[in-house]
């Protein structure tokens, strides 16, 4: 009985692999460089805010909030411009 189980698994493995490899790759979403930079600023600013709160440094947290705000503005403007260009 165990040999039959192993035999069916080995027979179905190539079929499973063939099915997985034959799937079409999904198209990647095109993101402008400015939007990527905005997301990076958001993450870096959030880390600065977190470390500033943890270390009880108000200036570091305030600096992080300013970076987060700039990153958000950069990301949103880049996204809006990209959507408008895609419509034209």
C-alpha positions in Angstrom: 0.0 0.0 0.0 2.7 2.6 0.8 4.3 2.0 -2.6 1.1 2.9 -4.4 0.8 6.1 -2.4 4.4 7.0 -3.3 3.8 6.1 -7.0 0.7 8.3 -7.3 2.6 11.2 -5.6 5.5 10.9 -8.0 3.2 10.6 -11.0 1.2 13.6 -10.1 4.2 15.8 -9.2 5.3 16.5 -12.8 1.7 17.4 -13.7 1.5 19.8 -10.8 4.8 21.4 -11.7 3.8 21.7 -15.3 0.5 23.4 -14.3 2.3 25.8 -12.0 4.9 26.7 -14.6 2.4 27.1 -17.4 0.5 29.9 -15.6 1.0 33.3 -17.2 3.0 35.8 -15.3 0.9 38.8 -14.2 2.0 42.1 -15.5 3.9 44.2 -13.0 2.4 47.5 -12.0 4.3 50.4 -13.4 5.2 52.8 -10.5 7.1 56.1 -11.1 10.4 56.6 -9.4 9.0 59.5 -7.4 6.3 57.3 -6.0 8.9 54.8 -4.9 10.9 57.5 -3.2 7.8 58.8 -1.5 7.1 55.3 0.0 10.7 55.2 1.1 10.4 58.5 2.9 7.2 57.3 4.5 8.9 54.2 5.9 12.1 56.1 7.0 10.0 58.8 8.7 7.9 56.3 10.5 11.0 54.5 11.8 12.4 57.9 13.0 9.1 58.6 14.8 9.1 55.2 16.4 12.7 55.5 17.6 12.1 59.1 18.8 9.2 57.9 20.9 11.1 54.9 22.2 14.2 57.0 23.2 12.0 59.9 24.4 13.6 62.3 21.9 10.9 64.8 20.8 13.1 66.4 18.2 13.8 63.1 16.4 10.0 62.3 16.4 9.2 65.8 15.0 11.8 65.3 12.3 10.3 62.0 11.5 6.8 63.5 11.2 8.1 66.1 8.8 9.7 63.4 6.7 6.5 61.3 6.7 4.5 64.4 5.5 7.0 65.1 2.7 6.9 61.4 1.6 3.1 61.3 1.6 2.9 64.5 -0.5 5.5 63.2 -2.9 3.8 59.8 -3.3 0.3 61.3 -3.8 1.5 63.9 -6.4 3.4 61.2 -8.3 0.4 58.9 -8.3 -2.0 61.6 -9.5 0.4 62.6 -12.3 0.8 59.0 -13.4 -2.9 58.4 -13.5 -3.5 61.5 -15.5 -0.8 60.5 -18.0 -2.3 57.0 -18.3 -5.7 58.5 -19.3 -4.3 60.6 -22.1 
